[in-house]
């Protein structure tokens, strides 16, 4: 399993949880962003810098992530793309995306974008709280339980 992170908008506290989990499980963690990120100097954690541009990081993750990997993103279109490939995706608030809920959220996202395009103020996402951090840590742990122990037959 590799963990792919849509890192441009990922909260720092979530990155720190991911750093600890990758170190504990010795899993490859790839943080994809438009600019270099500071990451721990460990052989299995790295920052992947992609060109600036709309959805370039999303395209990179969609192209390279494989079934069995985990994608961390708050970006609904990216979540929809990877879920369609059979890849598990979770958001920084701990919600796991599946084929049903990602379609619903994509429809809601598009509706809200249409409203904003028509001049309606829709507000932003709710503030990130400690309960979101805990929900993410719990969901991440559930996903990591799928990873075979080092040395176990694959």
N, C-alpha and C positions, 0 to 999 in steps of 0.2 A: 504494500500500500504506500502510495505517495499522497501527501497532503498538499493541495494547491490552494493558495490564498490570493484572492482578489484584493491586493494589499493597499491600493491607493486610499480607500475609505475605511479600511478595517481599523477599529479602535485599538489603541496601543495595548490596553489591558488584555484584549483577545489575542493579540500577537504574543504577549508574554505567556499566556496560558499555552499557546501552541508551541512556543520555544521549549517550555518545560516538558510538555507531552512528547515532543520529538526527541528530546534528550533522553527521557525516561525509557521510551520504546525504541530509540535509535531508528527512527523513521525518517525518510527523506521528506523535508519540508521546503516547499518552493514558494516564495513570496513574490508575486508578479506585480510590477508597478512601472510607472512611467519615469521614475527617478530611482537612483540607488537608495537602498534602505540599510540602516544599521542592523545587522543580525549577529547573533553569537558566532564566534569562530569555531564552528564544529563542522566536520566533513559532510554531514547530512542535512545541514541547514544552509540555504542560500537565497540570495536576492536575484531575481531575474528581471533585468531592465529591458523593457520593450520601447519601441518608438512612441513618441507622443502622438496622440490622435484619438478620435472617438472609437471606443470599444476595442482598441488594439490589445490591451491586456486580456480582455474577455476572449477575443479570438485566439490568442496564444493558449490560454487555458483550455478552451474548447478543442483546439487542434491536438494538444499533447496529452491531456488527461485521458485515462483509460478506465474501463470498468474495474472495480476493485480499489480505485483511488477515492479520495475524499476531496471535495471542493468546498471552501469556505467563502461565501459571498453574500452580500445583501442585494446584489444586482439580479432582479427577477429574470430578465432575458438570458443572462448567463446561466442562472440556475435551470431555466427551461431547456437550454441547449444541452447542458451536461446530463440532466435527468433523462432526456431523450436518447442519450448514448448509453444509458444504464449505469450512470455514475451517481454516487450518493453526494448530495449537496446539503449543506446546513448554513444557516445565516448566523451572524454574530450574536443574535438574541436567543439562539438555541433551537430554532425551528428547523426541522428536517423537511426538505422539499420532496414531494413525490409527484407522480404524473397528474394526479387530480388537483392537489392544492396549488401546484405551480401554474397550472392552466388558469385557475380561478384568480390567483394573484396577478398573473400577467394581464388578464382581462381588466381587473381593477386598476392596475398601473396604467394601462392604456386609456381607460375612462378618465382617470384623474389627469393624465397628460392632456386629453382633449379639453377638459374643464379649464385647466391652466391656460391652454392655447386660446380659449374663448374669453380669457380675462378674469376668471373666477379664482379668488385666493383660496387655496386648499390647505395651506399650512404645510409643515414638514413632518418628518417622523417624530414620534415621542422621544423624550430624552432617554439616554442609555443609563440604566440603573444597575445596582448590584445584583438584583434578581435576574436581570438579563445575563450578566456575567456568569452567575451560578447556573442558569439554564443552559448556557453555551457549554460550560465545563461538563455538565451532566450529559448532554447530548454527545459531546466529543468522546467522553469516556465510553458511552454505549457503542460508538463507532469503532473505537480502539479495541474493544473486546473481540472484534472480528479478526484482528491481526494475530496470526500464529506466533507462538513464542519462538524466540531465537533458537535455532537448532532443531525445531520441530519439523516434521515432514510437511511439505507444501502440496 
